[in-house]
Amino acid sequence: MTSPSTSSSPASPPMPRPMFDAEHELYRSNVARFLRERILPSHAEWEREGLVPRDKWREAGAAGLLCPGIPDAYGGGGGDFLHSTIVVEEIARALASGVTGFTTHSENVAPYLLEFGTEAHKQAFLPGMASGDIVASIAMTEPDAGSDLKAIRSSAVRVDGGWRLNGQKTFITNGWHADRVLVFAKTTPQAGARGISLLWVDTQSAGFRRGRLLDKIGQLAQDTAELFFDDVFVPEDMLIGQPDAAFGYAMSGLIRERLLIAMRCAVALEVALDWTIDHVKQRRAFGKALIENQHIRFKLAEIKTLACATRAFVDSCLTQYLAGALTIDGAAMAKFWAGEATRAIDDLMQFFGGYGYMREYPIARAYVDVRPNRIYGGSAEIMREVIARGL
Ligand SMILES: Cc1cc2nc3c(=O)[nH]c(=O)nc-3n(C[C@H](O)[C@H](O)[C@H](O)COP(=O)(O)OP(=O)(O)OC[C@H]3O[C@@H](n4cnc5c(N)ncnc54)[C@H](O)[C@@H]3O)c2cc1C
């Protein structure tokens, strides 16, 4: 029987990836080592507790895993988008789902400050985000509004010197540890999508409160929380970008976010396939290795083809993104395709028999950990909608 490990065979990834140079690969091996030595040994314990200890953020910052693509002038790694990709991929490869929030912080929050913040915002917050002294969340979703961002109810009204924020957010990644939350709130409610602003909220503010640390079926060590804002005062200079412009900002960030989710899904499928191939070569039933059964061999052949097609498509989207040419529907297709491809992990799990249902086995954790990739960052249905609009 295969021992429960997350190591993958050298066959993965299955294709040459010329966009990554030697320096990227060195960075990749440093990221992988950090995860192997500093995250994985206690990951199961953190899964029981529902979160990763706060000090791991500072360790990750010191090891260069946070904000790798933020310019070094602001304390970041000074790398390119491929460095960001590497952190996403290696977390997926290691099945270190408890630190998925590192990339939410680095790739979904920091870019808003970099692109739409003032010089003062960048100087004040990006170095702390890169070092792990500041943990950040992004809060769009509310109990009654997820896919439909323009239906959010959180609102901020102008008061002397700033804004008064009221509302509730849910499913917020890093919400438990967050020192700062990038909150989407209505500032001109009658204007619908054109009336939403971005407020950079200090979680030490009076009126801010965390609700439950949410009990998920997977990604158990990743903190995901409810947040409440009751008359929270947000100073004028903590508005990010222009008032009422947040919907447009969110749309531009989604190309990057969706591509990164697609990259994560492509790796998740590859490693799950590798573990399964190892397992069916070793596990015996009826006097032969499982792989000697044609049904199993054929199914794995199909999934290998799917994994390779996914890798080729997602990497071509990555190449387009690097050239500034990936469109909103292109990114939606990447996320949609790669997310749907991870359904094959269910078939792979089947070949582990009862072991596949035991959390001790990586395939069991991969099955639940990969699932929200078809929900967040825009659900599979919303991806179809975005793709259909471009027809
Ligand atoms: C683990 C996890 C982490 C998350 N982290 C964050 C975070 O950090 N910040 C944050 O803001 N949010 C976060 N979310 C929330 C996530 O982005 C939302 O759950 C997602 O956008 C869907 O919104 P909803 O849950 O309200 O579902 P709904 O919008 O209510 O949708 C329910 C179902 O209806 C479908 N649907 C909706 N509209 C249409 C339509 N027009 N046509 C066809 N089908 C439709 C959806 O696809 C879905 O299947 C997280 C979620 C999870 C599970």
The ligand as a Gaussian input file, in Angstrom:
#p B3LYP/6-31G(d) Opt

LIG

0 1
 C      -13.353000      28.760000       1.036000
 C      -13.940000      30.059000       0.575000
 C      -13.199000      31.233000       0.699000
 C      -13.739000      32.452000       0.291000
 N      -13.002000      33.614000       0.463000
 C      -13.580000      34.808000       0.180000
 C      -12.877000      36.031000       0.457000
 O      -11.725000      36.043000       0.921000
 N      -13.522000      37.199000       0.198000
 C      -14.766000      37.242000      -0.310000
 O      -15.291000      38.343000      -0.508000
 N      -15.461000      36.102000      -0.595000
 C      -14.882000      34.889000      -0.357000
 N      -15.586000      33.727000      -0.620000
 C      -16.930000      33.808000      -1.124000
 C      -17.078000      33.426000      -2.594000
 O      -16.458000      34.363000      -3.417000
 C      -18.592000      33.287000      -2.860000
 O      -19.045000      32.152000      -2.133000
 C      -18.913000      33.137000      -4.323000
 O      -18.672000      34.344000      -5.014000
 C      -20.396000      32.719000      -4.562000
 O      -21.252000      33.563000      -3.867000
 P      -22.398000      32.949000      -2.927000
 O      -21.736000      31.981000      -2.000000
 O      -23.141000      34.077000      -2.299000
 O      -23.337000      32.135000      -3.868000
 P      -24.540000      32.734000      -4.755000
 O      -24.106000      33.965000      -5.435000
 O      -25.760000      32.780000      -3.898000
 O      -24.718000      31.595000      -5.829000
 C      -25.326000      30.343000      -5.504000
 C      -25.328000      29.483000      -6.765000
 O      -26.060000      30.119000      -7.776000
 C      -25.258000      30.285000      -8.922000
 N      -25.601000      31.531000      -9.610000
 C      -25.606000      32.789000      -9.113000
 N      -25.938000      33.667000     -10.068000
 C      -26.154000      32.957000     -11.193000
 C      -26.515000      33.301000     -12.525000
 N      -26.697000      34.555000     -12.913000
 N      -26.657000      32.302000     -13.436000
 C      -26.466000      31.008000     -13.076000
 N      -26.105000      30.630000     -11.836000
 C      -25.956000      31.591000     -10.909000
 C      -23.845000      30.303000      -8.416000
 O      -22.929000      29.932000      -9.401000
 C      -23.905000      29.272000      -7.307000
 O      -23.829000      27.991000      -7.879000
 C      -15.041000      32.493000      -0.264000
 C      -15.765000      31.303000      -0.410000
 C      -15.238000      30.105000       0.004000
 C      -16.030000      28.843000      -0.155000

